Amino acid sequence: MKVIQACTMIVILLFAFSIASVSALTNATFGGKSGDWIEYELQDEMQVASDQPASEWVSMEFLSVEGANVTVNATVYTSSLTIWNETKTIDLTSQNAQDDVVIPSWFNARVYFIPAGLNVTDSVYLGQVFGNQNITGETTKSYAGADRTVIFTNFTYQGSNYFFYWDKQTGVLTEGLKYIGDVYTDVLVDDTNMWGPPIIWPVLLWVAIALAILLGILSSRRSASKKAHRKSDTKPTLTKTGSSLPSKKPKEKGY
């Protein structure tokens, strides 16, 4: 009985956690947290074709996250020097041009993080240049060593085709592509602390159930052992009967 109760509680807790996670994704807020960071490398067609390392990187450090208000430190750098750096608080619900952060040679900072949990056909604001764009699809892609569910948009602006992919759970950019004819520039995640290897929920559930059963068996054995120990320590009692011990016969006197 104890084993069944333990398994039931674990299952309930796992489903409750899953429901809470899904509910959190529906809020129009950034899904990252203070202390998160993500780094990107800039690639172009010539670099990829010749297998050359990126010449520039950009890092995003999220210093504070309070709902839709995100304080971010953005840095553009090379292997030898820092090209540009700025810290600013951005309200993701605002469409004020003053909230835009123009990153030299890179996309506007509003492209790098959007509200978490957006779905296909949802609208997202990407700064004054790109304005509002609709999410056009959802897929799974591998970034920084993990398979992630991503949402994406694609549109044309001033003769260039753009594709942007965001991690659905957090809203952070995973990849940005700009095509001019057959030539492209690619902003791609290089490293981050925002996610790890994916958790396989069915496996986790069965492991939890197995642990609960094992704990139940160990608990039952301990309980049985204690009962046996108490039984062995009980002193036997004598039972009185109606029979009497035989008496000694008196010795006969000799004459």
C-alpha positions in Angstrom: 0.0 0.0 0.0 2.8 2.4 0.9 4.5 1.6 -2.4 1.4 2.5 -4.4 0.9 5.8 -2.5 4.6 6.8 -3.1 4.3 6.1 -6.8 1.0 8.0 -7.1 2.6 11.0 -5.3 5.6 11.0 -7.7 3.4 10.8 -10.8 1.2 13.7 -9.5 4.2 15.9 -8.8 5.7 15.2 -12.2 2.5 16.1 -14.0 2.0 19.2 -11.8 5.5 20.4 -12.7 4.8 19.8 -16.4 1.5 21.8 -16.2 3.3 24.6 -14.4 6.0 24.7 -17.1 3.4 24.9 -19.9 1.5 27.6 -18.0 4.6 29.7 -17.5 5.3 29.6 -21.3 1.9 31.2 -22.1 2.9 34.5 -20.3 4.1 37.3 -22.6 7.4 37.6 -20.8 11.0 36.7 -21.5 11.8 33.1 -20.5 15.4 33.7 -19.4 16.5 34.7 -15.9 19.1 36.9 -14.3 22.6 35.5 -14.8 21.8 33.8 -18.1 24.1 34.4 -21.1 24.4 33.4 -24.7 27.1 34.0 -27.3 26.9 34.1 -31.1 29.3 33.9 -33.9 29.0 35.7 -37.2 29.4 33.5 -40.3 29.2 34.3 -44.0 29.2 32.1 -47.0 32.9 32.5 -47.7 33.9 31.6 -44.1 31.7 28.5 -44.1 32.9 27.3 -47.5 36.6 27.7 -46.5 36.0 26.4 -42.9 37.5 29.6 -41.4 36.7 30.6 -37.8 34.4 33.5 -37.2 36.0 36.9 -37.1 33.4 38.5 -34.8 31.2 37.4 -31.9 28.4 38.9 -29.9 27.5 38.1 -26.3 24.2 38.8 -24.5 24.3 38.8 -20.7 20.9 39.1 -19.0 21.7 41.1 -15.8 18.1 41.4 -14.7 14.8 39.8 -15.9 11.5 41.1 -14.4 8.6 40.0 -16.6 8.9 41.9 -19.9 11.6 44.2 -18.6 15.0 42.8 -19.5 18.3 44.5 -18.6 20.9 43.2 -21.0 24.6 43.8 -21.5 25.5 43.3 -25.2 29.1 43.1 -26.4 30.6 42.8 -29.9 34.2 41.5 -29.9 36.9 39.8 -31.9 39.7 37.5 -30.7 41.8 40.4 -29.7 39.6 43.4 -28.8 36.1 44.6 -27.8 34.5 46.5 -30.6 31.3 47.7 -28.9 29.5 47.4 -25.6 26.2 48.7 -24.2 23.9 48.0 -21.2 20.3 48.8 -21.5 16.9 47.9 -20.0 14.3 47.0 -22.7 10.6 46.6 -22.3 9.4 43.8 -24.6 5.9 45.2 -24.7 7.1 48.6 -25.9 7.3 49.6 -29.5 9.2 52.8 -28.7 12.2 53.3 -31.0 14.2 54.5 -28.0 14.2 50.9 -26.8 16.0 49.8 -29.9 19.7 49.0 -29.5 21.6 49.1 -32.8 24.5 46.6 -32.7 27.2 47.5 -35.2 27.3 45.0 -38.1 24.7 42.9 -36.4 20.9 42.8 -36.1 19.0 45.1 -33.8 19.0 43.9 -30.1 15.2 43.5 -30.2 15.8 40.5 -32.5 17.9 38.7 -29.9 15.2 38.0 -27.3 11.4 38.0 -27.6 8.5 36.9 -25.3 8.6 33.2 -24.5 6.0 30.7 -25.7 4.9 32.3 -28.9 3.0 30.2 -31.4 2.5 30.1 -35.2 0.6 33.2 -36.4 1.5 35.2 -33.2 2.9 38.7 -33.9 6.3 39.7 -32.6 7.9 43.2 -32.6 11.4 43.2 -33.9 12.3 46.9 -33.6 11.7 50.0 -35.6 13.4 48.6 -38.8 11.6 45.3 -39.1 8.4 46.3 -37.2 5.9 43.6 -36.4 6.3 40.2 -38.0 4.2 37.0 -37.7 5.6 33.6 -36.5 5.4 31.4 -39.5 6.5 28.0 -38.3 7.7 25.7 -35.5 10.3 23.0 -35.7 13.2 21.2 -33.9 16.8 22.1 -34.4 20.1 21.5 -32.6 21.9 24.4 -31.0 24.9 24.4 -28.6 24.7 20.7 -28.1 21.0 20.3 -27.5 17.8 19.7 -29.6 15.5 22.7 -29.1 11.9 23.4 -30.1 12.2 26.7 -32.1 9.7 29.1 -33.7 10.7 31.1 -36.7 9.7 33.9 -39.1 10.8 34.8 -42.6 10.2 38.0 -44.5 11.7 40.3 -47.1 13.1 43.8 -46.3 14.8 46.1 -48.8 15.7 43.3 -51.2 17.1 41.0 -48.5 15.4 37.8 -47.2 15.5 37.3 -43.4 15.0 34.1 -41.3 15.0 34.3 -37.5 14.8 31.3 -35.2 14.0 31.6 -31.4 14.1 29.0 -28.7 10.4 28.6 -27.9 10.9 28.0 -24.1 12.9 31.1 -23.4 12.4 33.4 -26.4 16.1 33.8 -27.0 17.4 34.0 -30.6 19.1 30.8 -31.8 19.9 31.8 -35.4 19.5 34.7 -37.8 20.0 34.5 -41.5 20.2 37.3 -44.1 20.2 36.4 -47.8 21.1 38.8 -50.6 20.7 36.7 -53.7 22.8 33.6 -53.2 25.1 35.3 -50.6 24.2 35.0 -46.9 25.2 36.1 -43.4 24.5 33.8 -40.5 24.3 34.7 -36.8 24.5 31.3 -34.9 24.5 30.4 -31.2 28.0 29.4 -30.2 27.6 28.7 -26.5 25.1 29.4 -23.7 24.2 28.4 -20.1 20.4 28.7 -20.8 19.8 25.0 -21.5 21.4 21.6 -21.1 20.8 18.1 -22.5 17.1 17.4 -23.0 15.2 15.5 -20.2 13.3 12.5 -21.4 10.2 12.6 -19.3 9.0 9.0 -19.8 12.4 7.7 -18.7 12.4 10.0 -15.7 9.0 8.9 -14.8 9.9 5.2 -14.9 13.1 5.8 -12.9 11.1 7.6 -10.2 8.6 4.7 -10.0 11.4 2.2 -9.8 13.0 4.2 -6.9 9.7 4.4 -5.1 9.2 0.6 -5.4 12.7 0.0 -4.2 12.2 2.3 -1.2 8.9 0.6 -0.4 10.6 -2.9 -0.5 13.4 -1.7 1.8 10.9 -0.1 4.2 8.9 -3.4 4.3 12.0 -5.4 5.0 13.0 -3.1 7.8 9.5 -3.3 9.3 9.5 -7.1 9.2 13.0 -7.3 10.7 11.9 -5.1 13.6 8.9 -7.3 14.3 10.9 -10.5 14.2 13.5 -8.9 16.6 10.8 -7.9 19.1 9.3 -11.5 18.9 12.6 -13.1 19.6 13.1 -11.0 22.7 9.8 -12.1 24.4 10.4 -14.3 27.5 8.4 -17.6 27.6 5.9 -18.0 30.4 5.0 -21.2 32.3 1.5 -22.5 32.2 0.1 -24.0 35.4 -1.8 -27.3 35.2 -4.0 -29.2 37.6 -1.5 -32.1 38.0 0.9 -32.3 41.0 4.4 -33.5 41.2 4.7 -37.1 42.6 5.5 -37.1 46.3 8.3 -39.2 47.7 7.3 -42.4 49.5 8.3 -42.6 53.2 10.9 -45.1 53.9 9.7 -48.2 55.6 11.2 -48.9 59.0 12.7 -52.3 59.4 12.0 -54.5 62.4 
